[in-house]
Amino acid sequence: MEEKMGNRPHSCYLQNRDAANLTGVREVVSFDENQIVMDTDQGLLTMKGKDLHVSRLSVEKGEVDVEGTVDSLTYSSNEAYRKAGQSWLVRLFK
């Protein structure tokens, strides 16, 4: 399935720190009112803030809309996350 998705353009538009529109999101890994973690082609994106809510999620299009007060956006490597999702058999024979 990962091959079908390919690399989509990734963008993050933040308006007045209280609304964000993101594209190129593969998956929302976790979320609560203080933190949202998303897997993108550019890495894992961690959004921290207050009263965060995913108001719209389109997995097919890779689009996410977030509402709430955004305090920080941090990108990190998503290689460990992607490898953790593979079966133990695939990891054993690499």
Phi and psi in degrees as GROMACS dihedral restraints (atoms count N, CA, C in turn):
[ dihedral_restraints ]
;  ai    aj    ak    al  type     phi  dphi    fc
    3     4     5     6     1   -60.9    20    10
    4     5     6     7     1   -36.0    20    10
    6     7     8     9     1   -66.2    20    10
    7     8     9    10     1   -34.8    20    10
    9    10    11    12     1   -67.3    20    10
   10    11    12    13     1   -35.2    20    10
   12    13    14    15     1   -69.3    20    10
   13    14    15    16     1   -39.7    20    10
   15    16    17    18     1    63.4    20    10
   16    17    18    19     1  -172.1    20    10
   18    19    20    21     1   -92.3    20    10
   19    20    21    22     1   115.0    20    10
   21    22    23    24     1   -95.8    20    10
   22    23    24    25     1   151.2    20    10
   24    25    26    27     1   -60.5    20    10
   25    26    27    28     1   135.9    20    10
   27    28    29    30     1  -110.8    20    10
   28    29    30    31     1   130.4    20    10
   30    31    32    33     1  -143.0    20    10
   31    32    33    34     1   154.5    20    10
   33    34    35    36     1  -136.8    20    10
   34    35    36    37     1   113.5    20    10
   36    37    38    39     1  -109.9    20    10
   37    38    39    40     1   117.5    20    10
   39    40    41    42     1  -112.1    20    10
   40    41    42    43     1   123.2    20    10
   42    43    44    45     1  -112.5    20    10
   43    44    45    46     1   115.6    20    10
   45    46    47    48     1    53.1    20    10
   46    47    48    49     1    28.0    20    10
   48    49    50    51     1    59.1    20    10
   49    50    51    52     1    10.9    20    10
   51    52    53    54     1  -124.0    20    10
   52    53    54    55     1     1.6    20    10
   54    55    56    57     1  -151.7    20    10
   55    56    57    58     1   136.1    20    10
   57    58    59    60     1  -132.7    20    10
   58    59    60    61     1   139.0    20    10
   60    61    62    63     1  -119.8    20    10
   61    62    63    64     1   123.8    20    10
   63    64    65    66     1  -123.3    20    10
   64    65    66    67     1   143.8    20    10
   66    67    68    69     1  -125.8    20    10
   67    68    69    70     1   163.5    20    10
   69    70    71    72     1    76.6    20    10
   70    71    72    73     1    25.7    20    10
   72    73    74    75     1   -93.5    20    10
   73    74    75    76     1   123.5    20    10
   75    76    77    78     1   -79.2    20    10
   76    77    78    79     1   -39.9    20    10
   78    79    80    81     1  -163.3    20    10
   79    80    81    82     1   144.3    20    10
   81    82    83    84     1   -91.2    20    10
   82    83    84    85     1   111.7    20    10
   84    85    86    87     1   -74.7    20    10
   85    86    87    88     1   -47.2    20    10
   87    88    89    90     1  -157.0    20    10
   88    89    90    91     1   156.9    20    10
   90    91    92    93     1  -157.9    20    10
   91    92    93    94     1   146.9    20    10
   93    94    95    96     1  -150.1    20    10
   94    95    96    97     1  -172.5    20    10
   96    97    98    99     1   -71.9    20    10
   97    98    99   100     1   -11.7    20    10
   99   100   101   102     1  -111.2    20    10
  100   101   102   103     1   -14.1    20    10
  102   103   104   105     1  -157.0    20    10
  103   104   105   106     1   138.1    20    10
  105   106   107   108     1  -127.6    20    10
  106   107   108   109     1   129.3    20    10
  108   109   110   111     1  -114.4    20    10
  109   110   111   112     1   124.8    20    10
  111   112   113   114     1  -125.3    20    10
  112   113   114   115     1   141.1    20    10
  114   115   116   117     1   -93.1    20    10
  115   116   117   118     1   119.3    20    10
  117   118   119   120     1  -122.5    20    10
  118   119   120   121     1   169.1    20    10
  120   121   122   123     1   -66.4    20    10
  121   122   123   124     1   -18.4    20    10
  123   124   125   126     1   -94.3    20    10
  124   125   126   127     1    -0.2    20    10
  126   127   128   129     1   127.2    20    10
  127   128   129   130     1   178.1    20    10
  129   130   131   132     1   -73.8    20    10
  130   131   132   133     1   130.9    20    10
  132   133   134   135     1  -110.3    20    10
  133   134   135   136     1   120.4    20    10
  135   136   137   138     1  -107.8    20    10
  136   137   138   139     1   121.0    20    10
  138   139   140   141     1  -109.5    20    10
  139   140   141   142     1   122.4    20    10
  141   142   143   144     1  -114.3    20    10
  142   143   144   145     1   148.1    20    10
  144   145   146   147     1   175.0    20    10
  145   146   147   148     1  -152.7    20    10
  147   148   149   150     1  -129.4    20    10
  148   149   150   151     1   142.3    20    10
  150   151   152   153     1    53.4    20    10
  151   152   153   154     1    41.3    20    10
  153   154   155   156     1   -77.5    20    10
  154   155   156   157     1   134.4    20    10
  156   157   158   159     1  -138.7    20    10
  157   158   159   160     1   134.0    20    10
  159   160   161   162     1   -81.4    20    10
  160   161   162   163     1   106.3    20    10
  162   163   164   165     1   -86.1    20    10
  163   164   165   166     1   -24.8    20    10
  165   166   167   168     1  -150.5    20    10
  166   167   168   169     1   135.6    20    10
  168   169   170   171     1  -137.5    20    10
  169   170   171   172     1   121.1    20    10
  171   172   173   174     1  -121.8    20    10
  172   173   174   175     1    98.2    20    10
  174   175   176   177     1   -65.1    20    10
  175   176   177   178     1   -38.5    20    10
  177   178   179   180     1   -62.4    20    10
  178   179   180   181     1   -41.1    20    10
  180   181   182   183     1   -90.6    20    10
  181   182   183   184     1   -13.7    20    10
  183   184   185   186     1    72.7    20    10
  184   185   186   187     1    34.2    20    10
  186   187   188   189     1  -114.3    20    10
  187   188   189   190     1   140.8    20    10
  189   190   191   192     1  -138.5    20    10
  190   191   192   193     1   135.4    20    10
  192   193   194   195     1  -115.5    20    10
  193   194   195   196     1   133.7    20    10
  195   196   197   198     1  -125.5    20    10
  196   197   198   199     1   138.7    20    10
  198   199   200   201     1  -120.3    20    10
  199   200   201   202     1   149.6    20    10
  201   202   203   204     1   131.3    20    10
  202   203   204   205     1   178.1    20    10
  204   205   206   207     1   -86.7    20    10
  205   206   207   208     1   116.6    20    10
  207   208   209   210     1   -93.2    20    10
  208   209   210   211     1   123.7    20    10
  210   211   212   213     1   -99.0    20    10
  211   212   213   214     1   -34.6    20    10
  213   214   215   216     1  -157.1    20    10
  214   215   216   217     1   153.7    20    10
  216   217   218   219     1  -127.4    20    10
  217   218   219   220     1   126.5    20    10
  219   220   221   222     1  -134.0    20    10
  220   221   222   223     1   129.3    20    10
  222   223   224   225     1   -99.4    20    10
  223   224   225   226     1   143.0    20    10
  225   226   227   228     1  -144.4    20    10
  226   227   228   229     1   169.0    20    10
  228   229   230   231     1   -64.0    20    10
  229   230   231   232     1   139.8    20    10
  231   232   233   234     1  -106.8    20    10
  232   233   234   235     1     9.3    20    10
  234   235   236   237     1   -63.1    20    10
  235   236   237   238     1   -45.0    20    10
  237   238   239   240     1   -64.9    20    10
  238   239   240   241     1   -37.6    20    10
  240   241   242   243     1   -64.4    20    10
  241   242   243   244     1   -45.5    20    10
  243   244   245   246     1   -66.4    20    10
  244   245   246   247     1   -38.8    20    10
  246   247   248   249     1   -67.6    20    10
  247   248   249   250     1   -34.1    20    10
  249   250   251   252     1   -65.3    20    10
  250   251   252   253     1   -27.1    20    10
  252   253   254   255     1   -79.2    20    10
  253   254   255   256     1   -14.1    20    10
  255   256   257   258     1   -77.0    20    10
  256   257   258   259     1   155.9    20    10
  258   259   260   261     1   -69.2    20    10
  259   260   261   262     1   156.7    20    10
  261   262   263   264     1   -65.1    20    10
  262   263   264   265     1   -26.5    20    10
  264   265   266   267     1   -69.4    20    10
  265   266   267   268     1   -42.1    20    10
  267   268   269   270     1   -64.1    20    10
  268   269   270   271     1   -44.0    20    10
  270   271   272   273     1   -66.6    20    10
  271   272   273   274     1   -31.9    20    10
  273   274   275   276     1   -65.7    20    10
  274   275   276   277     1   -38.5    20    10
  276   277   278   279     1   -95.9    20    10
  277   278   279   280     1    11.7    20    10
